[in-house]
Structures are given as structure tokens and as C-alpha cells.
Amino acid sequence: MSEQSLDVSPGPTATTVRTADGQVLDVPPGWALLPPGDAGLTRRVKRAGPAWTVREKRGRKSFSRGVWAPREHIEQAQGDLDRERATPSYQRKLAAARARRASAEVEYAEEFREAVFDFLDFHHRHAELGVALATAIAQHATPVGSGTVARTKRIPVERRAEAATIAWLRHQTTAYDSMSIPRIKGMRREVRRLLAERARALLTRYRRGEAVAPVECLLRRGLQRASSTPGSSSDS
């Protein structure tokens, strides 16, 4: 087995793994565990020879637990990569890549803000409020690592904008965050569905151009609340 590359799961002890068919294997002598986190290093170690890739499944998600491989392969790959990353050409390449990513993020944030504004579709009398709302939602939802629906590529940006708006309204215009919801299967989903209906009904008033006194405007209150509690509504 030590001559083969395998996909395995954690074994019953720190130095064992379990194969897909349930067989427990001892890690070969002289092997070490390369922790996850450096994709470039992991690729080099795998290319160097046999390696056991460890993944742990929890529910429907799978998590990397690293790669077992001969220690000398890991050390060689780490040394080669460290030397390469220290060269001026690599540093220039890295800086250029960072600049491209930063530019792409700025463009996406603006694209998303416009998608939210289009979804709101407020009457012209509420246009200023629509701009402020779209900006606030985009600023919350688009940062890398925010964990919001805005970061997924599985659905069109229009649907991402809609989902992020409804989630923002749930947190900023209702008592959802302080609700005591029974731990009954489907109950939280039902509560969110009902609050989404309320959010859509609320938006309809602004789309129609109905007059809403500033003191009674839940959206303005939501903006004030969001500005005073940054980082909220993270489950959007």
C-alpha cells in the first residue's frame, strides 16, 4: 500500500487511516503528515510519489485533514517552493495576482450592488433610499470570507442579490436575531419563510411609491441598526 496513492479517511489512531472499503492501514515508517492549507506545496508532494490524501466527511461536507507522504518528499518540496517564492520574479508575479484579485473584487462589489438596486426596483420617490440600501447590503455581503450567498457562484447574480436582500431585511428589520425558535425540524426554515414574505410585502410599498414617514420607515431603521452593529446577518 505504501507504493500507492490513496484517498482515505482518518483512522482510529493518529497514525492510521481508513480506506474506502473500511480497511485500517498503519502510516508507513518515515512518512509525515502535511497539514492542509498550502495547495501549491500539496500538489508538489503528490507529484513526487505515493501519498495518502486524508478527508473527513461530516454530514454532507468533506474536510481535508492533510496528506501523508514520505518525509523527504515533503521536505524537498517545501525547500524548492521556499526558494522559488523568494525570487524577485515570483514576488512580482504574486503582487500582480493580488492586484488582479483586488480589482476583480471591486468590480464584483459594484456588479452586486447594481443587482441589489435592480431587485429593489424602488419608485423614483424612494430612489435615494434604494441606493443607500443597495450599498449597505453589498458592503455586508460581498467581502471575501463573509460566508454570505453573495459569494456563491452556483446561482445567477440576480438570485444572489435577492437572497442577500431578504436575509439583510430579516436581520435588520425584524426580531429574528433574538427569537427563541423551538428545535423542531423545519421550524427555523418556516420562520424564515414567513419573514421573507413580510420583507417582500415591505418592499412592495416602496416599489409602488407609497409615502412612508421617515420615523416609521423600517428600512431606514435597518440602515441605522446595521451601521451600529457591523458584521451582523452573517447567515445570508
C-alpha positions in Angstrom: 0.0 0.0 0.0 2.9 2.4 0.7 3.6 2.4 -3.1 0.1 3.6 -4.0 -1.5 7.0 -3.8 -4.8 6.6 -1.9 -7.8 8.7 -0.8 -8.5 7.8 2.8 -10.3 9.0 5.9 -8.9 9.3 9.5 -8.2 6.0 11.2 -8.9 5.1 14.9 -5.5 6.4 15.9 -3.3 9.4 14.9 -1.0 7.2 12.8 -3.7 5.1 11.0 -6.1 5.8 8.1 -9.2 4.0 6.8 -9.6 3.1 3.2 -12.9 3.4 1.2 -13.6 -0.3 1.9 -13.1 0.1 5.6 -9.6 -1.3 5.9 -7.4 0.3 8.6 -3.8 0.9 7.5 -0.8 2.0 9.5 1.1 5.0 8.2 4.4 3.7 6.7 7.6 4.4 8.7 9.3 7.6 7.6 6.1 9.3 6.5 4.8 12.6 7.8 1.5 14.4 7.7 1.5 17.6 5.6 -1.3 19.8 7.0 -3.9 21.4 4.6 -3.6 25.0 3.7 -0.9 25.3 1.0 -2.3 24.0 -2.3 1.0 24.5 -4.2 3.0 22.5 -1.7 0.4 19.8 -1.6 0.4 19.4 -5.4 4.2 19.1 -5.4 4.2 16.5 -2.7 1.6 14.4 -4.5 3.6 14.6 -7.8 6.7 13.4 -6.0 5.4 10.0 -5.4 2.9 8.0 -3.3 0.7 10.0 -0.9 -2.4 9.3 1.1 -4.9 12.2 1.0 -7.0 12.3 4.1 -10.5 13.7 4.0 -13.1 13.5 6.8 -16.8 13.6 6.0 -19.1 15.4 8.4 -22.7 15.4 7.3 -22.8 16.4 3.6 -19.5 18.3 3.8 -16.0 16.9 3.4 -12.9 18.4 5.1 -9.3 18.0 4.3 -7.1 16.6 7.1 -3.8 16.7 5.2 -1.7 14.4 3.2 0.5 11.6 4.4 3.7 11.2 2.3 7.4 10.3 2.7 9.0 12.9 4.9 11.8 13.5 2.5 9.3 14.3 -0.3 7.7 16.9 1.9 11.0 18.5 3.0 12.3 18.6 -0.6 9.1 20.1 -2.0 9.0 22.7 0.9 12.6 23.7 0.2 12.1 24.0 -3.5 9.0 26.0 -3.0 10.5 28.3 -0.4 13.4 29.1 -2.8 11.1 29.7 -5.7 8.8 32.0 -3.6 11.8 34.1 -2.5 12.8 35.1 -6.1 12.0 38.6 -7.3 10.2 37.2 -10.3 7.8 35.2 -8.1 7.2 38.2 -5.8 6.3 40.4 -8.9 4.0 37.6 -10.1 2.4 37.4 -6.6 1.9 41.2 -6.5 0.3 41.2 -9.9 -2.0 38.4 -8.9 -3.1 40.3 -5.8 -3.8 43.4 -7.8 -5.9 41.4 -10.3 -7.9 39.8 -7.4 -8.4 43.2 -5.7 -9.6 44.7 -9.0 -12.0 41.8 -9.6 -13.4 42.2 -6.1 -14.1 45.9 -6.6 -15.8 45.1 -9.9 -17.9 42.3 -8.4 -18.9 44.5 -5.4 -20.2 47.1 -7.9 -22.0 44.5 -10.0 -23.6 43.1 -6.9 -24.7 46.5 -5.7 -26.3 47.2 -9.0 -28.1 43.8 -8.9 -29.5 44.6 -5.5 -30.6 48.0 -6.6 -32.3 46.4 -9.6 -34.0 43.9 -7.4 -35.3 46.6 -5.0 -36.8 48.4 -8.0 -38.0 51.3 -5.9 -40.2 54.1 -7.2 -38.3 57.2 -8.0 -39.5 58.9 -4.9 -37.6 56.3 -2.9 -34.5 56.2 -5.2 -32.1 57.7 -2.7 -33.2 55.1 -0.1 -32.7 52.4 -2.6 -29.2 53.5 -3.4 -28.3 53.5 0.4 -29.9 50.1 0.9 -28.2 48.5 -2.0 -24.9 49.9 -0.9 -25.3 48.7 2.6 -26.3 45.2 1.5 -23.4 44.9 -0.9 -20.9 46.1 1.6 -22.0 43.5 4.0 -22.4 40.6 1.6 -19.5 40.8 -0.9 -16.3 40.8 1.2 -14.3 37.6 0.7 -14.9 35.3 3.6 -18.2 36.8 4.6 -19.9 33.5 4.1 -23.0 35.0 2.5 -24.9 33.9 -0.5 -23.2 36.7 -2.5 -20.0 34.6 -2.5 -21.5 31.6 -4.2 -21.3 31.0 -8.0 -23.9 28.3 -8.0 -26.8 30.7 -8.8 -27.0 33.8 -11.0 -26.1 37.2 -9.5 -29.7 38.3 -9.7 -30.8 35.5 -7.4 -27.8 36.1 -5.1 -28.9 39.8 -4.8 -32.4 38.8 -4.0 -31.4 36.2 -1.3 -28.9 38.6 0.2 -31.5 41.4 0.4 -34.1 39.2 2.0 -31.5 38.0 4.5 -30.4 41.5 5.3 -34.0 42.6 5.9 -34.6 39.6 8.1 -31.8 40.6 10.4 -32.1 44.4 10.3 -35.9 44.9 10.2 -37.3 42.1 12.4 -36.6 40.5 15.8 -35.2 37.3 14.1 -31.8 37.5 15.9 -33.5 37.5 19.4 -36.3 35.0 18.6 -36.5 31.8 20.6 -37.3 29.2 17.9 -38.2 25.7 19.0 -35.7 23.0 18.0 -38.2 21.3 15.8 -37.2 20.1 12.3 -38.2 22.6 9.7 -39.3 25.3 12.2 -36.4 27.7 11.6 -37.0 27.3 7.8 -40.7 28.1 8.3 -39.9 31.2 10.4 -37.5 32.4 7.7 -40.1 31.8 5.0 -42.7 33.9 6.9 -40.2 36.7 7.5 -39.3 36.6 3.8 -43.0 37.1 2.9 -43.1 40.1 5.2 -39.9 41.5 3.7 -41.4 41.2 0.2 -44.6 42.9 1.3 -42.5 45.7 2.8 -40.5 46.2 -0.4 -43.8 46.4 -2.4 -44.7 49.6 -0.6 -41.5 51.3 -1.8 -41.9 49.9 -5.3 -45.4 51.4 -5.5 -44.1 54.8 -4.3 -46.2 54.9 -1.2 -45.5 57.7 1.2 -43.6 56.4 4.3 -42.8 58.8 7.1 -39.1 58.6 8.0 -39.9 57.9 11.6 -41.9 54.9 10.6 -39.5 53.6 7.9 -38.3 50.2 8.8 -35.6 50.3 6.1 -34.1 53.5 7.5 -34.1 51.9 10.9 -32.4 48.9 9.5 -29.7 51.0 7.9 -29.1 52.7 11.3 -29.1 49.4 13.0 -26.6 47.9 10.5 -24.3 50.9 10.8 -24.2 50.5 14.6 -23.7 46.7 14.5 -21.3 45.8 11.7 -20.9 42.2 10.8 -24.5 41.1 11.5 -26.7 39.0 9.3 -23.9 36.5 8.6 -26.2 33.7 7.6 -27.3 35.4 4.5 
